[in-house]
């Protein structure tokens, strides 16, 4: 092992991984990395004596998880689903659909993804919520069943995010503004792309969606800085 903590085969010790991540994520700790491993979000190799050996792909997965938590406030369950989807699609780890360095989405983030249909019971289990919370989300138009009363993976992600927000005392009724804002953004995009040919419209939708969500992210960040007095 070198002084930088790199074992044979270009593997990294947990301390070396921490050093690589600290510049971008100053709050990350060894305990945090161990926690993410315990949650199954990264699975480093182990030496015969039990020491962790992280690959470059492991570091990229950690960077993806930390950025998704910091910049998109995603719960670990949703992040795990995104990583599982990327693994299932056999995407190389370095090009996971991760949050860019500036924390903003790209058009590729809005490319059409396979949608899995699920029953009400499957959604409740996937999102980790109770039926009462799902009923509230439906009442306020945040989640809606589709054909044959089935839900999809996006509905499960919305429900999971609502569960995380509920831990801070934010109830579905407080989220009506999010639904209204999203509908306005979608309506604006629809007006712009309506006159376009189909193939150009698909490209424009993805680009406009990325710009719209990116602007929203920046405005929220600016507002939070004002709250913090920075």
C-alpha positions, 0 to 999 in steps of 0.5 A, spaced: 500 500 500 502 506 498 502 512 502 496 515 499 492 509 501 492 505 495 492 498 495 494 493 490 490 493 484 489 501 484 484 500 490 483 505 495 482 505 503 477 508 506 481 514 508 483 515 501 476 515 499 475 520 504 480 525 502 478 525 495 470 526 497 472 532 502 473 537 497 466 537 494 463 534 500 466 538 506 461 534 511 463 527 509 466 523 514 468 516 515 462 514 519 458 517 513 461 512 508 461 506 513 453 508 514 452 508 506 456 501 505 451 498 511 445 501 507 448 497 501 449 503 496 456 501 495 460 495 496 467 495 497 472 489 496 475 487 502 482 484 504 483 477 507 484 481 514 477 485 513 480 492 510 475 496 505 478 496 498 474 502 494 475 502 486 474 508 482 467 506 481 465 505 488 468 513 489 463 515 483 457 511 487 459 515 493 459 522 490 453 520 486 449 519 493 452 525 497 450 529 491 443 527 490 442 528 498 445 535 498 443 538 492 436 534 490 434 532 498 433 525 495 431 520 501 436 514 500 431 509 498 430 513 492 437 514 491 438 506 491 432 505 486 436 510 481 443 506 482 439 499 481 436 502 475 443 504 472 446 497 474 440 494 471 441 498 464 449 496 465 451 503 465 458 504 466 459 507 473 463 513 472 457 515 467 451 514 472 446 519 471 448 523 477 448 530 479 453 534 475 458 538 479 454 544 479 448 541 482 444 542 476 440 537 472 441 536 465 437 534 459 439 527 459 436 526 466 429 527 463 430 522 458 425 517 457 426 511 462 422 504 463 416 505 467 414 499 472 407 499 474 405 497 481 399 495 485 397 500 491 400 495 495 406 494 492 407 502 492 406 502 499 411 497 500 416 500 495 415 507 498 415 505 505 408 509 507 402 507 510 395 507 506 393 514 510 399 518 507 397 515 500 390 517 501 392 524 502 397 524 497 391 522 492 387 527 495 391 533 493 393 531 486 400 529 488 399 521 486 394 519 481 393 511 479 393 510 472 390 505 467 387 499 471 388 503 478 396 501 477 401 506 479 408 507 477 415 508 479 415 515 479 409 515 483 413 511 488 418 516 488 413 522 490 410 518 495 417 516 498 419 523 498 413 526 501 414 521 507 421 524 508 418 531 508 413 528 513 419 527 518 420 534 518 412 536 519 411 537 512 404 534 510 401 533 503 397 539 504 403 543 504 405 540 498 400 543 493 404 549 491 409 544 489 404 541 485 401 547 482 408 550 480 410 543 477 403 544 473 405 551 471 412 549 468 409 543 464 404 547 461 409 552 459 413 547 456 407 544 452 406 551 449 413 552 447 414 545 444 407 544 441 408 547 434 415 543 433 416 537 429 415 530 434 423 529 434 425 536 435 419 537 441 422 531 444 429 534 445 426 541 447 422 538 452 428 534 455 432 541 455 427 545 457 425 541 463 432 541 465 433 548 465 426 549 468 428 544 474 435 547 474 432 554 475 428 552 481 434 549 484 438 555 484 432 560 486 431 555 492 438 555 494 438 563 493 432 563 498 436 558 503 442 563 503 438 569 505 435 565 511 441 563 513 444 570 513 449 568 508 
